Amino acid sequence: MNSAAVTQTELLEIATRLAKAAGRPPPRSLRQLAGGRNNRVFRVETDGAPLVLKSYFSDPRDPRDRLAAEWNFLQRAWKLGVRVIPEPLASEPQVQAGLYSFVAGRKLGPDEVDMCHIDAAVDFVRAINRAPCDLSPLGAGSEACFSLAQHLNAVEQRIARLHSLDSEAPQLDAAVGFVSKSLLPVWADVKQRTEREAQALGLSMDRAIFEEEICISPSDFGFHNALIDRGNLTFLDFEYAGRDDPAKLISDFLCQPEIPVPAKYHARFTARISDALALPSEGRARCTILLDVYRVKWACIMMNEFLAVGAARRAYASAHERASRCAAQLAGARAKLAEVEVGLRA
């Protein structure tokens, strides 16, 4: 079923089937929740506790199976006793829908992030990677990287997509100018510097990391995908989760722009994750030299609004005006790239 064509009536029917399969009371109504960037998310009212229905975006141009990634991650974590996540209740892969427990709470404000929140994020990563850590049930995470070269290639691929921006995108000229005059020159510098630093540290660009270095990553991990209630954090949205390099987990967490991690906590988070995952010296070095690579990557991610498939995905999740989204994302991409430029001038 084409996810974009699913009607409200069909969604209620799907929720009814899933609730029955999960042994929960039948739904009375659905209410779409704000904040879903790639999917449609609904609060499901029942005669018991509320539930959450997620209708996942699907498009031939973006073949990732978001439902499978999130469902497999949550099932595995729930079986491990991790409870700072929604409970997976039932799913229907054929219609790309899943039913989950409802999580109460609110998002942290950008100025609220404190040491206790950093430590809660570390504890979550430690819990999902608790020994013995069986990686076999999970596939590779979205854009998973298992060598330094793969980290750089992932950014190269994102930059290549920005050479073909949607001709109908608002602020197209400004976006084209940003890519050609700012993003590309900065990336060239970052790539060369990363290769030099790797060579100085004796790190091979092409050698795959050892199996024992690979971790279970929530992917797209950050406080933008968490809710706080009475001081406790619950983590959400694992549609890109899977096996990955811890350096990518750390770099993405520190670079995500929506609810930034204050710079004063970067070293603590990196050190605690490295200790929790028992990273060897090479793994710790990757965490250091890849940070600017991921700043460029996140600048590219914020430019997805100017790609046809990115716009389609967000239009599926939300009916907000594309012009305002493009303006905001372009400003965010400029700000993220400025962090890299500061680092290069230092």
Secondary structure, 3 states (H helix, E strand, C coil): CCHHHCCHHHHHHHHHHHHHHCCCCCCCEEEECCCCCCCEEEEEECCCCCEEEEECCCECCECCCHHHHHHHHHHHHHHCCCCCCCCEEEEEHHHCEEEEECCCCECCCCCCCCHHHHHHHHHHHHHHCCCCCCCCCCCECCCCCCCHHHHHHHHHHHHHHCCCCCCCCCCHHHHHHHHHHHHHHHHHHHHHHHHHHHHHCCCCCCCCCCHHHCEEECCCCCHHHEEEECCEEEECCCCCCEEECHHHHHHHHHHCCCCCCCHHHHHHHHHHHHHHCCCCHHHHHHHHHCHHHHHHHHHHHHHHHHCHHHHHHHHHHCCCCHHHHHHHHHHHHHHHHHHHHHHHHC
